[in-house]
Amino acid sequence: MSAQKRTRVNSTCFFLFILLLTAHIGLVLVLPYFPTQDGPSHIYNLVILNDLLHGGKEWGNFFTYKLRAVPNLGFHLIAYPLLQLFPPLITEKIFISIYIFLMGVCVPFFLRSFDKPVFPLSFLVFPVIFNFNLMMGFYSYVIAVPTFFIAISLAWKIRNKSQSTRFICYNIAGVFIFFLHLIPFIFYLIALTIFAIVEHETLGRAVRSLAKQLFVIIPLIALLLYYLSTGSSSPVPTDFSYLLSGQRAATLFTDLLTFSMVNFSPWQLVPGSICLFVILLLFSSFVRDRFNGKYQLFAGQKALLLLTLTLTAIYLLAPFWLGDGSYFNDRFPWVILLLLLPPLAGASAHKNPVLKIGIITSAILPLYFNTVIFRQQSNEVATFLEGLRCGCSKGDLIMLYKTDHPVWPKVDVILHATSYYGVFNGCVDLGNYETGLNYFPVHFNKSFSTISLHSSIEDNPDSIELSQHPEIMEVLGWELQPATQKRLQNFFAIQFENSKLTLWRRQ
């Protein structure tokens, strides 16, 4: 291909890439409510924290706060300043837009840093932008992932710089990632370790290089050890037999092969399958090229393949719950996909016009499916919030009553949508799960008698003895069965009802 034609193709790809990036951000901004599971709770608690830091006139009777330097501050560090300028929902949308923009920047930069062409493989960032972690509302984690990719790209570029330069750059980047979220920080430490040994052919040189690298990142290791020494606030599970179950293995492999793309509907398997087909073609071409001697693995590609294998092993072997965090394995698949892009960019198949069309299709099709599905889910939230105008006054203690937990969707956008009633009407959401976790700053006052209800509300509201909790003023019932409505009638009267929501107020 001539230089002029290559420039024209790259210009077209760049224009299309920017157009798709803008479309993804536009989808977030256009939807009345961006449909995530934990997002409403994050916004609610951010509003509460803002009030508490300014005297607690609105929420001081119910909540307190404790600011701690924990590795889960990504959302707060970015969203809290935004909240001083914008309304809560706009703050959330700007935060998600920043995440999407960083994803659009980090992947091309990542490819370029490892001496690979930016296009067409940069388009494979789009199928995984709306991944399971984002839709669950793991905001601190998702904002830390593009930061991790930028950090390891810079780390690779300066790996041969002086020890003092690496000390400053590695540790500044590492500390920043640490306070955004712990898991990408662990990824970063593993990457730095691999970078230190991958270019050395003898064991002795590799060991010496590793020792020097560990010395350089001593502050990061000390930071991690200090945090781990503070202990976990969660009880350690005693039963790990599920790690050997066939069902767990099948779920892990399915999630890995769909790259965290299938969250709301089995229909998302359609674009997910196209993306998988593209990756398998690239991988088979990579293996064939290596076998035929057409593709030489340089140090950067070796490092990324070793990092990918390491994270895949952790993904397959680690338990669901690790330390204070759940859904541990579910955080890996889309990161693993992105780490594979530079090695796969060297495969001869990526120059095939048919495969290029497949890559572009796998970037555009998920956006179409997600636009339709997100609109439906956003409408679900809007239906749930129709009760805002009919009750739930300021200071009322309210709870969600939802007993139906179907297989689909995997992400439940109603589970914490009660927090919107707190944001808009000043109600106290008794299902505020963040108050029971030490890595969030807002907590119920210790004197608050209903402090232990949040887990029952989320998992099994039928177990709550409503007669023993007269402080519960209102119940938001979602798709309740007649038997459940009959139970509520003993204590509450219906104030509002639509196709799915019933709003009950204590008699």
Secondary structure, DSSP 4 states (H G I P E B T S, - for coil): --HHHHHHHHHHHHHHHHHHHHHHHHHHHHSSS---SSHHHHHHHHHHHHHHHTT-TTTTTTEEE-----S--HHHHHHHHHHTTS-HHHHHHHHHHHHHHHHHHHHHHHHHHTT---TTGGGGGHHHHT-HHHHHT-HHHHHHHHHHHHHHHHHHHTTTS-HHHHHHHHHHHHHHHHHH-HHHHHHHHHHHHHHHHTT-SSHHHHHHHHHHHHHHTHHHHHHHHHHHHT--SSPPPS--GGGG-HHHHHHHHHHHHHTT--SS-GGGHHHHHHHHHHHHHHHHHHHHHHHTT-----HHHHHHHHHHHHHHHHHHHS-S-BTTBS--GGGSHHHHHHHTHHHHHTSGGGG-HHHHHHHHHHHHHHHHHHHHHHHHHHHHHHHHGGGGGGS--TT-EEEEE-----SS-SS-TTTTTHHHHHHHH--EETT-GGGG-TTSSEEE-TT-TTTT-HHHHHH-GGGS-GGG-TT--EEEEES--HHHHHHHTTTEEEEEE-SSEEEEEE-
